[in-house]
Amino acid sequence: MVVNVRIRKNQLKDCKSNYYLDFYPPIFNRKTGKRTRYEYTKIWVYDDYQSETVYYTDSNGKKQSKIEILIDKKGQPKKKTLTIEQKHHNREAERMITIYQSQRLQELSKFELLSEEQVKAEELAQNKRQSFTEYFKNIAENSTSCSSSWNASFKYFEKFYGTVFFFEINKQLIEDFKKKLLSARQLKSTGLMLSNNSASSYFVRFLQCLENAYFDNFLSENLKERTDGIKEIETVKEFLTLSECRKLFKTYYPNDDIVTYCKFSLLTGLRFSDIFELKWIQVSVSESGKTYINFNARKTKSLQNHPISEEAVQLMGERKNRFEYVFNRIQYHSLNNKIREWLSLAGIDKDITFHSFRSSYAVAQMEAGEDLYLISKLLGHKSINSTQIYAKISDKRKERTTENFKIEE
């Protein structure tokens, strides 16, 4: 199939435009590993018309900018006189982009003469010279689920190896990365070791990246299929019973914001990041009078339409401007230490973190008899497997009731 390559321009600030190539049909992009219609260059020219940068606020309340061409009384773009140096620069830029267009046409024509297998082999040979590190980074940054796990996996890989090319990827490097993860320290708190289950999660993302690279023709074999993952260790999530929660909230603590965050998490099951980012525009009331919060979960990137109780509504206080945050700003880095201080004041001897209030919400819903699938949706889990852990916690509490009394002494 013949590929057409056209030269086009994209407006920049300061009355400049840069050239890019427009391919039809789309071609294989060696950097991203995907089909694309556009290839941008660093070749630019001075515009012979006037333009300006216009700033505006979009529907989400974020400041944006765009380039607008100035129009004269006749409805035509306002002309701008270029200097001799600017005209010379433009002629040289036009010559460069024309040469580059010709080069790309020749490269694409070469592929047309080859069979499908030969094209794939040629692409693979070229792709193996590309940076795996950049490919991994691109996938991590554009992940739509488990984004924190993807980004952590990439950061560890970059920390351990720096720039690695596809031709350097082999079984030895994969096993070495697994070994390094199992003995690594946390990125944010170097005094603490990375947990086995976190290492397992990060290694899974790495293997998924290798599988993507194979399907995108950057690797000649699917290395994921012959690599064993890191086996997860079953853990028990710490939580507070409802009676312990009531005892805690009856205990005075001088920081009202921390108390409010903890209560709201217990009543809704929301993560800290989603409470922290919650704005009034995301709070709505249904026709039946029930309050909902609509948001994209920061961790999973999933859209949630979450009903909340009247008690949770009261915690939000008086409604403000729709783009204002619902809750006051607090720092997360010292939050868990303050929660432990509060627990000590309440006489509760448990290793509780802020996330434990989310776990407590799930266990309370489970013990109230709610359906596991429904709880999974309320928690925003993409897989019901993530919710199963709370069912196990609930079962263990049920098992303990068998020893509460005996007939024979």
C-alpha positions in Angstrom: 0.0 0.0 0.0 1.3 3.4 -1.0 1.8 5.8 1.9 1.2 9.5 1.3 3.5 11.9 3.2 2.4 15.5 3.5 4.2 18.5 5.1 2.0 20.4 7.6 2.6 23.2 10.1 1.6 23.6 13.8 1.3 27.0 15.4 3.7 27.9 18.2 4.0 30.9 20.5 5.8 34.1 19.4 4.5 34.0 15.8 6.3 30.7 14.9 5.2 27.4 13.4 6.9 24.0 13.4 6.7 21.4 10.7 5.4 17.9 11.0 4.7 15.0 8.6 1.2 13.7 8.0 1.1 10.0 6.9 -1.9 8.3 5.4 -2.5 5.5 6.0 -0.9 5.6 9.5 2.6 4.1 9.8 4.4 2.2 12.6 6.1 4.6 15.0 9.4 3.1 16.1 9.5 5.2 19.3 6.1 4.5 20.7 5.5 1.0 19.2 2.1 2.1 17.9 0.5 3.2 14.6 0.5 6.9 14.1 -0.4 9.5 11.5 1.9 12.3 12.6 5.6 12.7 13.1 6.7 16.0 14.6 10.0 17.6 13.9 12.1 20.4 15.5 12.2 22.3 12.2 10.3 25.6 12.6 9.6 28.9 10.6 8.7 32.4 11.3 5.0 33.2 10.5 4.2 36.1 8.1 1.0 36.9 9.9 0.3 38.1 13.5 -0.9 35.9 16.3 -1.3 36.0 20.0 -1.6 33.6 23.0 -5.0 33.6 24.6 -5.5 32.3 28.1 -8.8 30.8 29.3 -10.4 28.5 31.9 -11.8 25.2 30.7 -15.0 23.4 32.0 -12.9 21.7 34.8 -11.7 25.0 36.1 -8.1 24.6 34.8 -6.2 27.4 33.1 -5.4 26.7 29.4 -3.9 28.6 26.5 -4.3 28.6 22.7 -2.9 30.5 19.7 -5.3 32.8 17.8 -4.5 34.5 14.5 -5.2 38.2 14.5 -7.7 39.3 11.8 -7.9 42.6 9.9 -11.0 44.6 8.9 -11.3 42.5 5.7 -11.4 39.3 7.7 -7.9 38.3 6.6 -4.9 37.4 8.8 -3.0 40.5 9.7 0.3 40.5 7.7 3.7 40.7 9.4 6.8 41.9 7.6 9.7 39.5 8.1 13.4 40.6 8.2 16.0 39.4 5.7 17.4 37.0 8.4 14.0 35.6 9.1 13.2 35.0 5.4 16.6 33.3 5.0 15.8 31.0 8.1 12.4 30.1 6.5 14.0 29.1 3.2 16.5 26.9 4.9 13.8 25.3 7.1 11.7 24.6 4.0 14.7 23.0 2.3 15.3 20.8 5.4 11.7 19.6 5.8 11.5 18.8 2.1 14.7 16.7 2.3 13.4 14.9 5.4 10.0 14.2 3.6 11.9 12.7 0.8 14.0 10.5 3.1 10.9 9.2 4.9 9.2 8.4 1.6 12.3 6.4 0.5 12.2 4.5 3.8 8.5 3.7 3.5 8.9 2.7 -0.2 11.6 0.1 0.9 9.1 -1.6 3.1 6.5 -1.8 0.3 8.9 -4.1 -1.7 9.2 -6.6 1.2 6.9 -9.4 2.2 4.9 -9.1 5.5 7.4 -11.3 7.3 10.4 -9.4 5.9 8.8 -6.1 7.0 8.2 -7.4 10.5 11.8 -8.7 10.7 13.1 -5.3 9.4 11.0 -3.4 12.0 12.2 -5.8 14.7 15.8 -5.2 13.8 15.3 -1.4 14.0 13.2 -1.6 17.1 15.8 -3.5 19.0 18.0 -0.5 18.8 15.4 1.6 20.6 15.4 2.4 24.3 13.4 -0.1 26.4 13.6 2.3 29.3 11.8 5.0 27.3 9.2 2.5 26.1 8.6 1.3 29.7 8.3 5.0 30.9 5.8 5.7 28.1 3.6 2.7 29.1 3.8 3.6 32.9 2.9 7.3 32.3 -0.1 6.4 30.1 -1.4 3.5 32.2 -5.1 3.8 33.0 -5.2 1.2 35.8 -2.8 0.4 38.7 -0.9 3.6 37.6 1.0 3.9 41.0 2.2 0.3 40.6 3.3 0.9 37.0 5.2 4.1 37.9 6.9 2.5 40.9 7.9 -0.5 38.7 9.5 1.9 36.1 11.2 4.0 38.7 12.9 0.9 40.3 14.0 -0.3 36.8 15.4 3.1 35.9 17.1 3.3 39.3 18.8 -0.1 38.9 19.7 0.0 35.2 19.3 3.5 33.7 19.0 3.4 29.9 18.6 -0.2 28.6 18.1 -1.0 24.9 15.8 -3.7 23.7 18.7 -5.8 22.4 20.0 -5.9 26.0 16.8 -7.5 27.4 17.4 -11.2 28.2 16.5 -13.8 30.9 19.5 -12.9 33.0 18.5 -9.2 33.3 14.9 -10.2 34.1 15.9 -12.5 36.9 18.4 -9.9 38.2 15.5 -7.3 38.3 13.4 -9.8 40.3 16.3 -10.3 42.8 16.9 -6.6 43.2 13.2 -5.9 43.9 13.1 -8.5 46.6 16.1 -6.8 48.4 15.2 -3.2 47.6 14.3 -0.4 50.0 11.3 1.8 49.5 11.7 4.7 47.2 10.1 7.3 49.5 11.4 5.9 52.8 14.8 4.4 52.3 14.9 3.2 55.9 12.2 0.7 55.1 12.4 -2.5 53.0 10.1 -2.9 50.1 7.4 -5.5 51.0 7.3 -8.9 49.2 3.8 -8.1 47.8 4.8 -4.7 46.5 7.8 -6.3 44.8 5.5 -8.9 43.3 3.1 -6.2 42.0 6.0 -4.2 40.5 7.5 -7.3 38.8 4.1 -8.2 37.3 4.0 -4.7 35.6 7.5 -5.2 34.3 6.5 -8.6 32.8 3.4 -7.0 31.3 5.6 -4.4 29.7 7.8 -7.1 28.2 4.7 -8.8 26.8 3.5 -5.5 25.3 6.9 -5.1 23.7 6.7 -8.5 22.1 3.3 -7.8 20.6 4.5 -4.4 19.4 7.5 -6.2 17.7 10.2 -4.9 19.9 11.2 -8.3 21.2 11.5 -11.6 19.2 9.9 -13.7 22.0 7.4 -13.3 24.8 9.7 -13.5 27.7 6.8 -13.2 30.2 5.6 -16.7 29.3 8.8 -18.4 30.5 9.4 -16.2 33.6 8.1 -17.0 37.1 6.6 -14.1 39.0 7.2 -13.3 42.7 4.8 -15.3 44.8 2.6 -13.1 47.0 2.4 -13.7 50.8 -1.1 -13.7 52.1 -1.5 -10.8 54.6 -4.2 -9.8 57.0 -5.3 -6.2 56.7 -5.6 -4.4 60.1 -8.9 -2.8 60.8 -11.0 -1.3 63.6 -14.3 -2.8 64.7 -17.2 -0.4 64.8 -17.1 -0.3 68.6 -13.3 0.6 68.4 -14.1 3.3 65.9 -16.8 4.8 68.2 -14.3 4.6 71.1 -11.7 6.4 69.0 -14.0 9.2 67.8 -15.2 9.8 71.4 -11.6 10.4 72.4 -10.6 14.0 72.0 -7.9 14.8 69.5 -6.8 18.4 68.9 -6.6 18.2 65.1 -10.2 18.5 63.8 -9.2 18.0 60.1 -7.6 14.6 60.8 -10.7 13.5 62.7 -12.9 14.6 59.8 -10.8 12.8 57.2 -10.8 9.6 59.3 -14.5 9.7 59.8 -15.2 10.4 56.2 -13.0 7.5 55.1 -14.8 5.1 57.5 -18.2 6.2 56.3 -17.4 6.1 52.6 -14.5 3.8 52.1 -12.6 6.4 50.1 -8.8 6.6 49.9 -6.9 9.6 51.3 -6.1 10.8 47.8 -9.7 10.8 46.7 -10.9 12.7 49.8 -8.0 15.2 49.5 -8.9 15.9 45.9 -12.7 16.0 46.3 -14.3 19.3 45.0 -17.9 20.5 45.3 -18.4 20.1 41.6 -18.2 16.4 42.2 -21.0 16.4 44.8 -24.5 16.0 43.5 -28.0 15.1 44.8 -30.3 12.7 43.1 -34.0 13.2 42.5 -34.7 10.9 45.5 -32.6 13.3 47.7 -29.6 11.0 48.0 -26.1 12.6 47.9 -23.6 11.2 45.5 -19.9 12.0 44.8 -18.7 11.5 41.3 -14.9 11.2 40.7 -12.1 9.4 39.0 -10.3 7.3 41.6 -6.7 8.6 41.6 -5.2 5.1 42.1 -7.2 3.0 39.6 -8.3 5.9 37.2 -11.8 4.4 37.3 -15.0 6.6 37.3 -17.1 6.2 40.4 -20.6 7.3 41.2 -20.6 6.8 45.0 -23.6 7.3 47.3 -22.8 8.5 50.8 -24.7 8.6 54.0 -26.3 11.6 55.7 -23.7 11.4 58.4 -20.9 11.7 55.8 -22.8 14.7 54.2 -22.8 16.5 57.5 -19.0 16.1 57.7 -18.6 18.0 54.4 -20.1 21.2 56.0 -21.7 24.0 54.1 -21.5 23.9 50.3 -19.0 26.3 48.7 -18.0 27.3 45.2 -18.1 24.3 42.9 -14.4 24.4 42.1 -13.3 24.6 45.8 -12.1 21.6 47.8 -14.6 20.1 50.1 -12.1 19.4 52.9 -9.2 21.5 54.3 -5.7 20.7 53.1 -3.6 18.3 55.3 -0.2 16.7 54.9 -0.2 12.9 54.4 3.5 12.3 55.3 2.9 12.7 59.1 -0.7 11.6 59.1 -0.2 7.9 60.2 2.0 9.0 63.2 -0.7 11.3 64.4 -3.3 8.6 64.0 -1.1 6.3 66.2 -0.9 9.1 68.8 -4.7 9.4 68.8 -5.1 5.6 69.1 -2.8 5.6 72.1 -5.0 8.3 73.8 -8.0 6.1 73.1 -6.3 3.0 74.6 -6.4 1.0 71.3 -3.4 -1.2 70.7 -3.5 -1.9 67.0 -1.1 -1.0 64.1 -3.6 1.3 62.3 -2.9 3.6 59.4 -5.2 5.9 57.5 -5.9 3.2 55.0 -7.2 1.0 57.8 -10.4 3.1 57.9 -11.1 2.0 54.3 -10.6 -1.6 55.4 -12.8 -1.0 58.4 -15.6 0.3 56.1 -15.3 -2.9 53.9 -15.4 -5.3 56.9 -18.4 -3.4 58.4 -20.3 -3.7 55.1 -19.4 -7.4 54.9 -20.6 -8.2 58.4 -23.8 -6.2 57.7 -24.5 -8.8 55.0 -23.8 -6.7 51.9 -23.0 -8.5 48.7 -19.2 -8.9 47.9 -19.7 -7.7 44.3 -21.5 -4.5 45.6 -18.8 -3.8 48.1 -16.2 -4.3 45.3 -18.0 -1.6 43.3 -18.2 0.8 46.3 -14.5 0.4 46.9 -13.7 1.0 43.2 -11.9 -2.3 42.8 -11.4 -3.3 39.2 -11.3 -7.0 40.2 -13.4 -8.7 42.8 -10.2 -10.6 43.8 -9.0 -7.4 45.5 -12.2 -7.5 47.7 -11.9 -11.1 48.7 -9.4 -10.3 51.5 -12.1 -8.5 53.4 -14.3 -11.6 53.1 -11.5 -13.7 54.7 -11.2 -11.2 57.6 -14.9 -11.4 58.2 -14.9 -15.2 58.1 -12.1 -15.3 60.7 -14.2 -13.1 63.0 -17.2 -15.4 62.5 -15.0 -18.5 63.3 -14.0 -16.9 66.6 -17.7 -16.8 67.7 -17.8 -20.6 67.8 -15.7 -20.5 71.0 -17.8 -17.8 72.7 -19.6 -20.3 74.9 -19.8 -24.1 75.6 -22.5 -26.4 77.0 -20.2 -28.6 78.9 -17.8 -27.1 81.4 
